[in-house]
Amino acid sequence: MSASFGAAAEQLFRCTAAAAGRPVDRQPSAFGAIPVNRIRLPRGSLRMAAPAKDRKERRRIGGLEISCSKGGDGGRGLTYKDAGVDIDAGTELVRRIAKMAPGVGGFGGLFPLGDSYLVAGTDGVGTKLKLAFETGIHDTIGIDLVAMSVNDIVTSGAKPLFFLDYFATSNLDVDLAEKVIKGIVDGCQQSDCVLLGGETAEMPDFYAKGEYDLSGFAVGIVKKDSVIDGKNIKVGDVLIGLPSSGVHSNGFSLVRRVLAQSGLSLNDQLPGNNGKPITLGEALMAPTVIYVKQVIDIISKGGVKGIAHITGGGFTDNIPRVFPSGLGAKILTNSWEVPAVFKWMQEAGGIEDAEMRRTFNMGIGMVLVVSREAADRILSECQGSSTAYLIGEVITGEGVEFA
């Protein structure tokens, strides 16, 4: 077999794997280097090369020309719902819960205690755990766990007091569990709170070997007259964005679908990273930024009216949660540099802008709504590792628009 035919066959396989949304099986076949697998293709997913004016994605290798589309969906890109997560269903569930338990729906729950509120939050790290299992990176997933809860409660201006964790597995691997707990301890140190306790549940036959699940619970405190609740937000106020470290801990069901479709592995280099060597696994497993110290410091100097933690729902669903009725946001999309990992995902998955902005943080993990006077001070003081960006403003209307 000629090298050119082998390369063409390799490309043909990648096209078929991508069309079917399957990972590339790199096991050698009887033909040597050509990977083989049985794939049922969506109708219309593989086609002959089109005339030049219609070509969108085609490769010419060794005289063979191969063209493949993204599947039998008319070219529509991947969505979070395709990956199995329905944001609208989640929103509807919260609406129904709020009928039974009024007050539910904020980033944290407030409980009155004298002249203060206890502010509580709980979360997990979702299917980012799947990548932890695949990469073997277990010592930072605990940071993610702490971050998801403390970043939520700090949006009310609360200082975290303590954290509790829940670790569940089928058969306890003490060394692995120790790595996970070390990350939790690191996260608590970063957020100035105490790891007060937790639960380790050994549940035979419930999880696959070597796998586990995590949940975390944080409690903080804020004076009643210091609560950040968004009530004083007005037209003309400014949105300040604090940069993320990457995907953080949301959207990984879609991330994994994109990875499978791309034909790349977690050991491959992240494309388009300006020559900086980092694997996809390392980029995707970067721990969530804990914003507690930075945000508490900014709040202490005044002018902060509302704070949104950009998690599941992205900009589109999270920013409006802090606005009074009748107000919305205009986001200036060119006001910060979108990290390479998001650019790769959007290109590899053919994901539309609106879907990206409703699923991922796009490089901004926390948004502060502040007065214009405070904005100048905040931006001048946030330098180096504490960078901040002016990313938009409050406008009349509902929801979020992008410019």
ZIBELLIN-V646422 format. One record per residue. N is the residue number from 1. RES is the residue in one small letter. SS is DSSP state (a for helix, b for strand, c for the rest). PHI is phi in radians with two decimals (999 if undefined). NEAR is the number of other C-alpha atoms within 10 Angstrom. Layout:
N_RES_SS_PHI_NEAR + N_RES_SS_PHI_NEAR
//
This chain:
1_m_c_999_7 + 2_s_c_-1.28_8 + 3_a_a_-1.10_11 + 4_s_a_-1.17_14 + 5_f_a_-1.18_15 + 6_g_a_-1.07_18 + 7_a_a_-1.15_17 + 8_a_a_-1.14_21 + 9_a_a_-1.11_19 + 10_e_a_-1.05_15 + 11_q_a_-1.13_21 + 12_l_a_-1.04_19 + 13_f_a_-1.11_20 + 14_r_a_-1.07_22 + 15_c_a_-1.08_25 + 16_t_a_-1.18_25 + 17_a_a_-1.12_23 + 18_a_a_-1.12_26 + 19_a_a_-1.11_24 + 20_a_a_-1.56_21 + 21_g_c_1.23_22 + 22_r_c_-1.89_20 + 23_p_c_-1.21_20 + 24_v_c_-1.36_21 + 25_d_c_-1.52_15 + 26_r_c_-1.59_12 + 27_q_c_-1.17_11 + 28_p_c_-1.15_11 + 29_s_b_-1.90_11 + 30_a_c_-1.14_8 + 31_f_c_-1.56_10 + 32_g_b_1.76_10 + 33_a_c_-1.50_15 + 34_i_c_-1.45_19 + 35_p_c_-1.24_18 + 36_v_c_-2.24_17 + 37_n_c_-2.90_15 + 38_r_c_-1.73_8 + 39_i_c_-2.27_13 + 40_r_c_-1.57_11 + 41_l_c_-1.51_16 + 42_p_c_-1.10_15 + 43_r_c_-1.02_12 + 44_g_c_1.46_14 + 45_s_c_-1.42_20 + 46_l_b_-2.17_20 + 47_r_b_-2.46_11 + 48_m_c_-1.27_10 + 49_a_c_-1.00_18 + 50_a_c_-1.53_15 + 51_p_c_-0.99_7 + 52_a_a_-0.94_8 + 53_k_a_-1.22_6 + 54_d_a_-1.85_8 + 55_r_c_-1.29_11 + 56_k_c_-2.01_11 + 57_e_c_-2.50_12 + 58_r_b_-2.62_17 + 59_r_b_-2.26_15 + 60_r_b_-1.99_14 + 61_i_b_-2.31_16 + 62_g_c_0.96_13 + 63_g_c_1.47_10 + 64_l_b_-1.75_14 + 65_e_b_-1.91_15 + 66_i_b_-2.13_20 + 67_s_b_-2.31_19 + 68_c_b_-2.40_24 + 69_s_c_-1.75_19 + 70_k_c_-1.53_25 + 71_g_c_2.29_21 + 72_g_c_-1.53_15 + 73_d_c_-1.99_13 + 74_g_c_1.29_10 + 75_g_c_1.56_11 + 76_r_c_-1.14_13 + 77_g_c_-1.30_17 + 78_l_c_-1.16_23 + 79_t_c_-2.26_22 + 80_y_c_-1.10_21 + 81_k_c_-1.16_13 + 82_d_c_-0.99_12 + 83_a_c_-1.43_16 + 84_g_c_1.86_11 + 85_v_c_-2.02_16 + 86_d_c_-1.87_12 + 87_i_a_-1.09_16 + 88_d_a_-1.09_11 + 89_a_a_-1.13_10 + 90_g_a_-1.10_12 + 91_t_a_-1.12_14 + 92_e_a_-1.15_11 + 93_l_a_-1.11_11 + 94_v_a_-1.06_14 + 95_r_a_-1.06_15 + 96_r_a_-1.21_13 + 97_i_a_-1.11_14 + 98_a_a_-1.07_13 + 99_k_a_-1.18_10 + 100_m_a_-1.53_9 + 101_a_c_-2.32_11 + 102_p_c_-0.95_10 + 103_g_c_1.82_12 + 104_v_c_-1.31_16 + 105_g_c_2.32_14 + 106_g_c_-1.42_17 + 107_f_c_-1.22_23 + 108_g_c_-2.44_25 + 109_g_b_-1.65_18 + 110_l_b_-1.80_24 + 111_f_b_-2.18_12 + 112_p_b_-1.18_13 + 113_l_b_-2.57_12 + 114_g_c_1.11_9 + 115_d_c_-1.59_9 + 116_s_b_-2.27_17 + 117_y_b_-2.10_21 + 118_l_b_-1.42_22 + 119_v_b_-2.08_27 + 120_a_b_-2.08_25 + 121_g_b_-2.60_22 + 122_t_b_-2.49_22 + 123_d_b_-2.93_19 + 124_g_c_-2.26_23 + 125_v_c_-2.14_23 + 126_g_c_1.06_16 + 127_t_c_-1.47_17 + 128_k_a_-1.05_22 + 129_l_a_-1.01_21 + 130_k_a_-1.01_16 + 131_l_a_-1.26_19 + 132_a_a_-1.06_18 + 133_f_a_-1.12_13 + 134_e_a_-1.30_11 + 135_t_a_-1.51_14 + 136_g_c_1.36_11 + 137_i_c_-1.58_18 + 138_h_c_-1.99_21 + 139_d_c_-1.49_19 + 140_t_c_-2.03_21 + 141_i_a_-1.14_27 + 142_g_a_-1.20_27 + 143_i_a_-1.10_28 + 144_d_a_-0.99_25 + 145_l_a_-1.07_28 + 146_v_a_-1.12_35 + 147_a_a_-0.99_29 + 148_m_a_-1.10_27 + 149_s_a_-1.56_25 + 150_v_a_-1.21_34 + 151_n_a_-1.15_29 + 152_d_a_-1.21_29 + 153_i_a_-1.32_29 + 154_v_a_-1.24_31 + 155_t_a_-1.14_28 + 156_s_a_-1.59_27 + 157_g_c_1.57_26 + 158_a_c_-1.39_29 + 159_k_b_-1.57_24 + 160_p_b_-1.05_25 + 161_l_b_-1.79_20 + 162_f_b_-2.61_19 + 163_f_b_-2.38_26 + 164_l_b_-2.17_18 + 165_d_b_-2.19_24 + 166_y_b_-2.26_15 + 167_f_b_-2.11_18 + 168_a_b_-2.18_20 + 169_t_b_-2.71_22 + 170_s_c_-1.31_18 + 171_n_c_-2.31_18 + 172_l_c_-1.18_19 + 173_d_c_-1.76_14 + 174_v_a_-1.08_9 + 175_d_a_-1.12_8 + 176_l_a_-1.15_17 + 177_a_a_-1.06_17 + 178_e_a_-1.09_13 + 179_k_a_-1.09_17 + 180_v_a_-1.12_21 + 181_i_a_-1.12_20 + 182_k_a_-1.02_18 + 183_g_a_-1.12_21 + 184_i_a_-1.11_26 + 185_v_a_-1.08_19 + 186_d_a_-1.04_17 + 187_g_a_-1.11_28 + 188_c_a_-1.14_26 + 189_q_a_-1.12_14 + 190_q_a_-1.13_17 + 191_s_c_-1.83_24 + 192_d_c_0.98_15 + 193_c_c_-2.25_20 + 194_v_b_-1.79_16 + 195_l_b_-1.37_20 + 196_l_b_-1.47_12 + 197_g_b_2.98_10 + 198_g_b_3.09_14 + 199_e_b_-2.36_11 + 200_t_b_-1.93_13 + 201_a_b_-1.93_15 + 202_e_b_-1.77_16 + 203_m_c_-2.22_13 + 204_p_c_-0.92_12 + 205_d_c_1.29_10 + 206_f_c_-1.57_13 + 207_y_c_-2.08_15 + 208_a_c_-1.17_11 + 209_k_c_-1.01_13 + 210_g_c_1.45_12 + 211_e_c_-1.86_19 + 212_y_b_-2.72_23 + 213_d_b_-2.29_17 + 214_l_b_-2.33_19 + 215_s_b_-2.44_21 + 216_g_b_-2.39_24 + 217_f_b_-2.44_20 + 218_a_b_-2.13_29 + 219_v_b_-2.27_24 + 220_g_b_-2.30_23 + 221_i_b_-2.49_23 + 222_v_b_-2.59_23 + 223_k_b_-1.13_16 + 224_k_a_-1.03_15 + 225_d_a_-1.47_9 + 226_s_a_-2.07_14 + 227_v_c_-1.11_19 + 228_i_c_-1.58_20 + 229_d_c_-2.24_19 + 230_g_c_1.40_19 + 231_k_c_-1.13_12 + 232_n_c_-1.68_14 + 233_i_c_-1.15_20 + 234_k_c_-2.45_21 + 235_v_c_-1.01_15 + 236_g_c_1.75_15 + 237_d_c_-1.10_23 + 238_v_b_-1.95_28 + 239_l_b_-1.81_27 + 240_i_b_-1.88_23 + 241_g_b_-1.85_25 + 242_l_b_-1.78_24 + 243_p_b_-1.17_24 + 244_s_c_-1.65_22 + 245_s_c_-1.62_19 + 246_g_c_2.57_24 + 247_v_c_-1.25_27 + 248_h_c_1.08_26 + 249_s_c_-2.32_26 + 250_n_c_-2.30_23 + 251_g_c_1.50_24 + 252_f_a_-1.30_24 + 253_s_a_-1.14_18 + 254_l_a_-1.29_24 + 255_v_a_-0.96_23 + 256_r_a_-1.18_18 + 257_r_a_-1.16_21 + 258_v_a_-1.10_27 + 259_l_a_-1.04_21 + 260_a_a_-1.11_20 + 261_q_a_-1.28_24 + 262_s_a_-1.24_23 + 263_g_c_1.46_20 + 264_l_c_-1.56_17 + 265_s_c_-2.00_15 + 266_l_c_-1.16_16 + 267_n_c_-1.55_12 + 268_d_c_-1.32_14 + 269_q_b_-1.22_18 + 270_l_c_-1.17_23 + 271_p_c_-1.15_17 + 272_g_c_1.22_12 + 273_n_c_-1.73_15 + 274_n_c_0.95_8 + 275_g_c_1.36_9 + 276_k_c_-1.44_10 + 277_p_c_-1.27_11 + 278_i_c_-2.73_15 + 279_t_b_-1.36_17 + 280_l_a_-1.04_19 + 281_g_a_-1.06_20 + 282_e_a_-1.15_17 + 283_a_a_-1.14_18 + 284_l_a_-1.30_23 + 285_m_c_-1.60_24 + 286_a_c_-0.93_19 + 287_p_c_-1.17_24 + 288_t_c_-1.05_26 + 289_v_c_-1.18_22 + 290_i_c_-1.69_24 + 291_y_c_-1.62_23 + 292_v_a_-0.93_23 + 293_k_a_-1.09_14 + 294_q_a_-1.11_13 + 295_v_a_-1.20_21 + 296_i_a_-1.05_15 + 297_d_a_-1.12_10 + 298_i_a_-1.13_18 + 299_i_a_-1.04_18 + 300_s_a_-1.08_11 + 301_k_c_-1.69_11 + 302_g_c_1.56_13 + 303_g_c_1.63_19 + 304_v_b_-1.54_27 + 305_k_b_-1.92_24 + 306_g_b_-2.80_24 + 307_i_b_-2.43_29 + 308_a_b_-2.14_27 + 309_h_b_-1.51_26 + 310_i_c_-1.54_28 + 311_t_c_-2.11_24 + 312_g_c_-1.03_17 + 313_g_c_1.82_22 + 314_g_a_0.98_23 + 315_f_a_-1.15_30 + 316_t_a_-1.04_23 + 317_d_a_-1.73_19 + 318_n_a_-1.54_23 + 319_i_a_-1.09_24 + 320_p_a_-1.08_17 + 321_r_a_-1.11_20 + 322_v_a_-1.76_24 + 323_f_c_-1.60_25 + 324_p_c_-1.16_15 + 325_s_c_-1.02_13 + 326_g_c_1.62_12 + 327_l_b_-2.04_18 + 328_g_b_-2.46_23 + 329_a_b_-2.28_28 + 330_k_b_-1.92_19 + 331_i_b_-1.80_18 + 332_l_c_-1.59_15 + 333_t_c_-1.20_14 + 334_n_c_-1.71_10 + 335_s_c_-1.51_12 + 336_w_c_-2.59_17 + 337_e_c_-1.53_12 + 338_v_c_-1.27_17 + 339_p_c_-1.02_18 + 340_a_a_-1.02_18 + 341_v_a_-1.11_19 + 342_f_a_-1.30_19 + 343_k_a_-1.11_17 + 344_w_a_-1.10_19 + 345_m_a_-1.06_20 + 346_q_a_-1.12_19 + 347_e_a_-1.23_13 + 348_a_a_-1.15_20 + 349_g_a_-1.70_23 + 350_g_c_1.02_16 + 351_i_c_-1.46_19 + 352_e_c_-1.25_14 + 353_d_a_-0.95_9 + 354_a_a_-1.08_13 + 355_e_a_-1.22_18 + 356_m_a_-1.06_23 + 357_r_a_-1.27_16 + 358_r_a_-1.69_22 + 359_t_a_-1.96_25 + 360_f_c_-2.02_28 + 361_n_c_-1.44_29 + 362_m_c_1.02_26 + 363_g_c_1.80_22 + 364_i_b_-2.15_27 + 365_g_b_-1.64_26 + 366_m_b_-2.54_27 + 367_v_b_-2.11_26 + 368_l_b_-1.90_27 + 369_v_b_-1.72_28 + 370_v_b_-2.35_28 + 371_s_c_-1.20_21 + 372_r_a_-1.08_15 + 373_e_a_-1.12_12 + 374_a_a_-1.22_17 + 375_a_a_-1.03_22 + 376_d_a_-1.06_13 + 377_r_a_-1.14_13 + 378_i_a_-1.07_23 + 379_l_a_-1.15_16 + 380_s_a_-1.28_10 + 381_e_a_-1.49_13 + 382_c_c_-1.54_15 + 383_q_c_-2.23_10 + 384_g_a_1.11_7 + 385_s_a_-1.26_7 + 386_s_a_-1.93_12 + 387_t_c_-1.04_14 + 388_a_b_-2.44_23 + 389_y_b_-2.22_19 + 390_l_b_-1.44_20 + 391_i_b_-1.95_21 + 392_g_b_2.96_23 + 393_e_b_-2.60_21 + 394_v_b_-1.50_21 + 395_i_b_-2.26_19 + 396_t_b_-1.32_14 + 397_g_c_2.28_14 + 398_e_c_-2.14_14 + 399_g_b_1.40_20 + 400_v_b_-2.20_18 + 401_e_b_-2.04_16 + 402_f_b_-2.06_14 + 403_a_c_-2.28_8
//
